[in-house]
Amino acid sequence: MKEHNKNDQAASLRNKVASKTKQQHLPPRSEKHSTVKGKMRWKVSPALLRIIFIFVVVLLLIGWIIW
C-alpha cells in the first residue's frame, strides 16, 4: 500500500469538498427564508370541492322549494 493511502485515504476528497464550499458564498438560511415570496396559493382538494358543490346545490334546492 502507498504511504499516503495509509495516513489518510479521504484527504483528496476532503480537499475537493472544502474548496467547493469556500467558493459558493451562500447566505445564511434564516436570511434566505425570511423574505416573503409573493402570494400564498390555496390548495383545495377535489373531495372538498365536491362537498362544497353539493352543499351549495342543496341550499339552492331548499331555497327554491321554500320560495
Secondary structure, DSSP 8 states (H G I E B T S, - for coil): --HHHHH-TTHHHHHHHHHHHHHH----HHHHHHS--S-------HHHHHHHHHHHHHHHHHHHHH-
